[in-house]
Amino acid sequence: METSYTPVDYAYREVIAEEIAKSTSGKIFYFSKTGVVESSEGRVLCCEEIAGRGLFIELDSQEKIRIDRIITLFGKPGAAYDEYDAFANACMNCAGPHGAKDDDGD
C-alpha cells in the first residue's frame, strides 16, 4: 500500500541537486511502497514531479524513487531518515519473550 506523498524540506532537494551535478554514484536506501526498507545503486539522473504522485528521483537504471521515502542518499540522511531512526529507538514490547521480568526473575 503506497502512502501519500509528504512534501520534504528544501534542504533534501538541494542535496539531491548537488549529487546530480556531481554525477555521484552509490547506494540509496528507501522505504518501498509496502514500507519495507530496500536499496538501489546507481547515479541520480534527475528529480521530477509526477502529477498526483509526488517528486521522484530517476536513477541510471531507470528506477524511480519517491524522495519523501529516501532514508539515505549516498550515505547522507534523506527525508525518511527520522522515520527509519524511530524504529531503532522504539521501545520493544516489554511483555514479549525477552521483555521485562518481575522482581523474582519470572
C-alpha positions as CSV (number, residue, x, y, z in Angstrom):
1,M,0.0,0.0,0.0
2,E,1.6,3.3,-1.1
3,T,1.4,6.2,1.3
4,S,0.5,9.7,0.3
5,Y,3.4,12.0,-0.8
6,T,4.6,14.2,2.0
7,P,6.4,17.4,1.0
8,V,10.1,17.4,2.0
9,D,12.3,20.1,3.4
10,Y,14.1,22.1,0.7
11,A,17.4,21.0,2.1
12,Y,16.8,17.4,0.9
13,R,16.1,18.7,-2.6
14,E,19.3,20.7,-2.5
15,V,21.3,17.6,-1.6
16,I,19.7,15.7,-4.5
17,A,20.6,18.6,-6.9
18,E,24.2,18.6,-5.7
19,E,24.5,14.8,-6.2
20,I,23.1,15.1,-9.7
21,A,25.5,17.9,-10.5
22,K,28.5,15.8,-9.2
23,S,27.3,12.7,-11.0
24,T,27.7,10.8,-7.8
25,S,27.0,7.0,-8.0
26,G,26.3,4.9,-4.9
27,K,23.7,3.3,-2.7
28,I,20.3,4.6,-1.8
29,F,18.2,3.2,1.0
30,Y,14.5,3.9,1.0
31,F,11.1,2.6,2.0
32,S,9.3,0.7,-0.7
33,K,5.6,1.1,-1.4
34,T,4.9,-1.7,1.1
35,G,7.0,0.0,3.8
36,V,9.9,-2.4,3.6
37,V,13.5,-1.0,3.6
38,E,15.1,-1.6,0.2
39,S,18.2,-0.3,-1.6
40,S,19.3,0.6,-5.1
41,E,22.6,1.5,-6.6
42,G,23.3,3.9,-9.3
43,R,23.6,7.5,-10.3
44,V,20.7,10.0,-10.0
45,L,19.9,11.5,-13.4
46,C,17.1,13.8,-12.4
47,C,14.4,14.8,-9.9
48,E,11.0,15.3,-11.4
49,E,7.4,15.7,-10.3
50,I,4.9,13.1,-11.3
51,A,1.4,14.7,-11.2
52,G,-0.7,13.4,-8.4
53,R,2.2,11.2,-7.0
54,G,5.0,13.5,-5.8
55,L,8.7,14.2,-6.5
56,F,10.8,11.3,-7.7
57,I,14.5,10.7,-8.5
58,E,15.3,8.7,-11.5
59,L,18.4,6.5,-11.5
60,D,20.5,5.5,-14.4
61,S,18.9,2.0,-14.0
62,Q,15.6,3.7,-14.9
63,E,14.3,3.1,-11.4
64,K,12.3,5.9,-9.8
65,I,12.2,6.5,-6.1
66,R,9.9,9.0,-4.3
67,I,12.0,11.5,-2.5
68,D,10.0,11.5,0.7
69,R,10.7,7.8,1.1
70,I,14.5,8.1,0.9
71,I,16.3,7.0,4.1
72,T,19.8,7.7,2.9
73,L,21.2,9.0,-0.4
74,F,24.9,8.0,-0.8
75,G,25.3,7.9,3.0
76,K,23.5,11.3,3.6
77,P,20.3,11.3,5.6
78,G,17.1,11.6,3.4
79,A,13.6,12.8,4.2
80,A,12.6,9.4,5.7
81,Y,15.7,9.1,7.9
82,D,13.8,10.2,11.1
83,E,11.1,7.7,10.4
84,Y,13.6,4.9,10.0
85,D,15.5,6.0,13.1
86,A,12.3,5.9,15.1
87,F,12.2,2.1,14.6
88,A,15.6,1.7,16.2
89,N,14.6,4.0,19.1
90,A,11.1,2.5,19.7
91,C,10.6,0.6,22.9
92,M,10.3,-3.1,22.3
93,N,7.3,-5.0,23.5
94,C,8.1,-5.4,27.2
95,A,5.6,-8.3,27.5
96,G,7.4,-10.3,24.8
97,P,9.6,-13.4,25.4
98,H,12.6,-11.3,26.2
99,G,10.8,-8.4,27.9
100,A,10.7,-7.2,31.5
101,K,10.7,-9.6,34.3
102,D,9.3,-9.1,37.8
103,D,11.4,-8.9,40.9
104,D,11.8,-12.6,41.4
105,G,13.1,-13.2,37.9
106,D,9.8,-14.6,36.4
